[in-house]
Structure formats: structure tokens, C-alpha cells
Amino acid sequence: MHPHYTPHQLPLPFETWFPVVGYEGIYEVSSVGRVKRVRAVAGTQAGRILKPYITHDGYWRVVLYLNRQ
């Protein structure tokens, strides 16, 4: 295992990344549904895959920030 990744952050060989509309240059979403931060801002880390959580009604969710200071 790569020393800087947790299991949900490991790169997948067949995964393709696309910019998130409205958040171009900040976040990307993959062909398997994972979301990663492309640019580091205010104490965040570029390249990190965001950890989703399950909402009360059973949907997976991640929180995206725009213009975070």
C-alpha cells in the first residue's frame, strides 16, 4: 500500500477524472464517483480524495467549498 494513502484514496487503474461543473480547477469527480480536491487552499491538501458520508435518507454526500478562505 502506498504510505500516503488510506484505502479509499488509492488510485484505481481504470479511473478517469473530470472537472466538477462550477468548481473547475478546484474539484474533480471520477468515473467511479469519487471526488478529489485538485487545488490546495486554506489548510487543505491538493490531490486528496474526499471522504463521503451517508445522509439520513441514505445518500452518499461530500461537501464542496467555493472561494474558501
C-alpha positions in Angstrom: 0.0 0.0 0.0 1.2 3.5 -0.8 2.4 5.1 2.5 0.5 8.4 2.0 -2.9 7.0 1.0 -5.7 5.4 3.1 -7.5 2.5 1.2 -10.3 4.8 -0.1 -7.7 7.1 -1.6 -5.7 4.5 -3.6 -5.6 5.3 -7.3 -7.6 2.9 -9.5 -6.0 1.9 -12.9 -9.3 2.3 -14.8 -10.5 5.5 -13.2 -10.9 8.7 -15.3 -11.2 12.1 -13.7 -13.4 15.0 -14.9 -13.8 18.6 -13.6 -16.8 19.3 -11.5 -19.0 21.9 -13.3 -18.9 25.2 -11.4 -15.8 24.1 -9.4 -13.4 23.7 -12.3 -9.8 23.8 -11.1 -10.9 23.0 -7.6 -12.6 19.6 -7.6 -12.8 16.6 -10.0 -15.1 13.7 -10.0 -14.1 10.2 -11.2 -15.8 7.7 -13.5 -16.5 5.6 -10.3 -18.0 8.5 -8.4 -15.1 9.6 -6.2 -14.4 13.3 -5.7 -10.9 14.8 -5.2 -9.6 18.3 -4.5 -7.3 19.5 -7.3 -6.0 22.7 -5.7 -4.9 23.3 -2.1 -6.5 26.2 -0.3 -6.5 27.4 3.3 -5.1 24.3 5.1 -6.3 21.7 2.6 -4.3 19.3 0.5 -4.3 19.0 -3.3 -5.0 15.5 -4.7 -6.8 14.3 -1.6 -9.9 12.2 -2.3 -12.8 13.5 -0.2 -14.4 11.1 2.3 -18.2 10.8 1.7 -20.7 10.4 4.4 -24.2 8.9 4.3 -27.2 11.3 4.8 -30.2 10.5 7.0 -32.1 9.4 3.9 -29.3 7.0 2.7 -27.5 9.1 0.0 -23.7 9.5 -0.1 -22.6 13.1 0.1 -19.4 15.2 0.1 -19.3 18.9 0.8 -17.7 21.2 -1.8 -16.5 24.7 -1.0 -16.1 27.6 -3.4 -13.9 30.6 -2.6 -13.0 29.2 0.8 -10.6 31.5 2.6 
